[in-house]
Amino acid sequence: WSKAIDVISRQSSLVLYYRFASVLMLHAPKETVDSWLRQTALDPHKLIPSLLRFQHAPRDPLSPNHAIRYLNHLIFEQHNISPTIHNLLITFYTASTGPAPSDDGPLLGFLSAAPTDPLTGKPYYDLDYALRLCTEAGRTQACVHIYSQMGLWESSVDLALQKGDLELAQLNADKPEDDQQLRKNLWLKIAKFVVQ
């Protein structure tokens, strides 16, 4: 597989990258992604079917997910702002079946660090889509974070309290800095929860 990747890497045309992406991702994911990272002229949208096929193929849960590694590189190193790429990465994180599938750390890390549109201040991924995925996957902390990004402070505090995460509820109760009445109401909810 390494030889095939080497031959493709020496070609001036990008067509072979796209044609053999799926097969190479299944048999040599690390080497394939390494070759993609060296070839910055690739259109990542044309590689999405290969990434999806790889994501759904059985693989060693202890080995790194190279599809996620590639998408992270696109977003954080190549500054890709395509909502499709950002949404795909969230899809992969929420469906992750690593050693601890319920570990929200990598997903929360992405949601917190994801680049935002300088004009709107919103992330490039679709907040509603991300919320739906996280809800379906039972990723409570991620849902609370997304509610917070949407400015739905009450929902974020309610969900955190519903899951018994007092610290997360307190963090979100402090976020609406412009609305003192809302902050007061949120802290009253937390106080009621503590008393009960």
N, C-alpha and C positions, 0 to 999 in steps of 0.2 A: 504494500500500500504506500509505503514511503517513496518507492521508486515512481509510482504513478503520480503522486503529489509533486515530486520533483520535476517530472516531465511537464506537467500542467503549469507549474510555476515558471518554467522557461519559455512558455509560449507568449507571443505578443497579444493574442486574442483572449478575451475573457470568457468566450463561449464555453470552453472546456470546464472552467470553474463551475458554471451553472449546470452544465450537463451531468457532471459526475459528483456534484455536491452531496446528493443523498447517499450514494453508495460509500463515498469516502467518509462521510460523517458517521455512518454506522460502523465502519471497520477501523478507522483511525481518526477519532474525533479530535484529539489533541493536535496532531500533525496537520489536519485539515484546517482547523481554526487558526493555527500558527501561520499557515500559508495565506489564509484570508486576511489576517492582520497585516501581513507584509504587502498585500495588494490593495492599496487604498482606493483604487479606481472601481472596485466592485460595487454594484448596486445591491445593498442589503435586502431590498424588497424581493429581489429575484432569488434570494437564498432562504426566504421564509419557509417555503414548503419543505426544504431539507431540514431546517431547524425543528419544524413541527414533527416531522417523521422521526428525527433523532430523539426528541423529547418523549415521544410515545413508545419508543423501542425499549425493551428490557435492558437494563445496564446495572453495573455494580453501584449500589447506593453509596458506597464509601468513596468512590472516585469523583473528582470534581465534575460539575456539569459544564461542559465546554460551550454549549449553546448559550447559557447564561453568561459565561465569560466573554463570549463574542459580543453579545448585546450590551453588556456593561462597557466594553471597550468602545463600541459605537457611540454610546451616550456620553460617557465621561471623557474619553480621549479624542474622539473625532467630532464631538459636539453635535451629534445627530439630533434634530428636533422633531423628527417624524413621529406623530402620535401613534402610528402603527407599531413602530419599533418600541416605544415606551410601553404601550399596552401589552405587547407581546412579552416583554420582560416581566411585567406584573403577572401575566398569565402563568409564566413559567415558575415564578416565585411562589404563587399561591398553590400551584399543583405540585410543588417540589416534594419528592418522596425520598429525601435524603435520610441520614441516620436519625434525625429527629424531625419528622414531617410537621409536627405542631410548633416547631421553633420559628417564631416570627422575626427573629433577629435580622436575617438577610433582607426580608421583605420590608421591615420597618426601616432598615438602613437605607434602602433604595427610596422609599417614600419620603424620608426625611431629607435625603441629599439630592433628590431628582431636580434637575435644572427647571427653572420656571421661565415663562414668557416674560420678558422685561416690560412689555406693554400692559399685560393684564395681571401679572403677578401670580398667575395660576400655573400649575405644572402642565407639561405637554401631554401627559396621559389624561385619559378621560376619567374624571373623578367618579361619575356615576357607574361606569364600567368597573372600575377598581373596587368600589364599594360593593357592587353586586358579587364580584368574584370572591372578595374577602368574606362576605357574609355566608356565601355558599360553602366556603372552605372552613368556616368556623374560626377565622383569624380575628379574634376580638380586638386585640391591641391595634391591629392595622385598621379595623373599622372605626375605632375611636379616633385614630389619627386622621383618617379621611373625613369623618364628620367635622373634626376640628378645622381641617383645611377648607371645608365648605362653609365654615362659619356657623355650623349647627351645633353650638356649644351645649345646649340642653340635651340634645341627642347623644353627644359624646359623653357627657357626665352621666346620663341615665344608663347608657350601655356599660360604662365602666362600673357603676354601682350594681347593676344587674348581675355582672360577673364577679362582684365582690372585690374589685380592685380599687381600694380606697385611694391609694397613692396616685393612680392614673386619673381618677375622678378629680382629685385635688389639683393636679397639674392643669387639667382642662378648665377647671372653675376659675383659674387665674387669668386665662387667656383673653377674655373680652375686656380689654383695658379701657375702651371708650364708653362702655355701658355699665355704670356702677350698680344700677338696679338689677340688671341681669346677673352680675357677679354675686350680688347679695342673695338673690334667689337660688343660684347654684350652690352657694355655700350653705344655705338653709337646707337644701336637699341632702347635702352631705352630712350635716349635723343630724338630721332626722334619721338617716341611714345608720349613723354611729350609735344614736340612742336606741334604736330598735335592735 
